[in-house]
Amino acid sequence: MSPNEVNLVAHCYFEHQKFLWGMLDRSTNIKYKIEIMWQDISAIRLVDEENKPGILEIEVCIYFSF
């Protein structure tokens, strides 16, 4: 296992109309969170190929500074 391995969990909250990603850095036990409101999303694309990791692409119509 890599010392910089991160657990990633994605949630979709229909009632609150937002997507949320929670990330836990196992090496430091620090949690990170990204929230995107539905009205800020302009496109969503899912790439799901057999025996490969899935990719979820979300295009936003606003600029985020991290």
Secondary structure by P-SEA (a helix, b strand, c coil): cccbbbbbbbbbbccccbbbbbbbcccccbbbbbbbccccccbbbbbbcccbbbbbbbbbcccccc
